[in-house]
Amino acid sequence: MSAHAIRRPDNRLPAGARAPLAIVAAILCAASVVPCCSQIDIAMSWREAPHLAPHTLPLAAALQRARTRAARAPQAVVASPARSHAMPALALVKRASETAGVAARTADTGSRELGPPAAFAAYGTAGTPPLPSDAPIDGGGPGALVVANAAAGPLPLRGNTFFVSLAGASTHNFNEFSSGQWRPESFMLAGAYLLGHPRLALKIDYREDVYVTNDTVVAPSGVHQTPFTTPTGAYAQTPVFYARQSTLDLRAEAQVAAPLVYLGVGYIHTANNYHYAQLNGAGFGIEKMPDIHAPLSFYGSAFYYPAASGTSHVTNPSYASGTGPAYHQSYAIGKYDAGVLYKPVHAAEYFYAGYSADVYDAKEAAPIDQVHSGTYAGLGVKF
């Protein structure tokens, strides 16, 4: 064809008019997309997709919005004279729509397989929603999305806990036989069972104090004697002896505050090796349990038994039967304890140390108050 061939008329817009029309087309496209987004937000609900797990609803809603934008955007572009300049944007929207369709099917299938309970677990142990991954899945096309950590479990719930502990103690003892005597042979034994639900606790606490009585008098025979006041108020002496006193209390408690603060009731039993009355009584108190799951934890307790009492007989070889008249003895007893617990990470054993005291307030046929107190340290294990 020669250079003078007939040329088709140029129907293209002048270059100066293309840019304003492209801007108008973009504005019209945005105006058509914004209303549809709000409509999708309202329409997306459990009624339309009851099988979707909670963590997939935000993803599904976003993908649905992308599909809706892709469906409506071409209509706005066709109505615009500048559609040739808007085609790159349309291609991107169409591609996003294709990817959205695959991702929505993937989320739908995963939710049906997991079910709502497992879908809740998909948040993982970190407590955050799972992150999307670019890795393809079986049956998925290019750009398919998968939800990571879908098999991760929820945060572990603390169930029932049982622990026991044994400690050696260095206690000072004050009563009618001792004015602060001590021996490093005292010990403490404790065990507790904490229920996860309901928040209840059962505890047993045993303490034994060992000491040698006062050695302040030497008899003419050379025997070292301990002077004391009897339950009847009389003065007497006895050879120095190796004394043992113990308290055992059982507690039932209910958690009333965090962390691990309990109120409870208890029952105490006391014993000794010098034939004085064994005391029994009910009481109440407050206790802060140690957190056995934490590396470092503080604990403490205060229990009060207002009327621990018992009956016994005075033992004296001068009596024909070997025993004298019976007497009823009563004390108000307070048991106090405070300490710190250290447990290495991933270990069942722990180390603990603290200070404890048993305080006896004399009430009936009790010549003097008593205090048994001191520091202790020991080991324990949780199950």
Buried (B, 14 or more C-beta within 10 A) or exposed (E): EEEEEEEEEEEEEEEEEBEEBBEEBBEBBEEBBEEBBEEBEEEBEEEEBEEBBBBBBEBBBBBBBBBBBBEBBBEBBEEBEBBEBBEEBBEEBBEBBBBBBBBBBBBBEBBEEBEEEBBEBBBBEEEEBBEEEEEBBEEBEEBBBBBBBBEEEEEEEEEEBEBBBBBBBEBBBBBBBBEEBBBEBBBBBBBBBBBEEEBBBBBBBBBBBBBBBBEEEEEEEEEEBBBBBBBEEEEBEBEBEEBBBBBBBBBEBEBEEEEBBBEBBBBBBBBBEBEBBBBBBEBBBBBBBBBBEEEEBBBBBBBBBBBBBBEBBBEEEEEEEEBBEEBEBBBBBBBBBBBBBEBEEEEEEBBBEBBBBBBBBBBEBBBEBBBBBBBBEBEBBBE
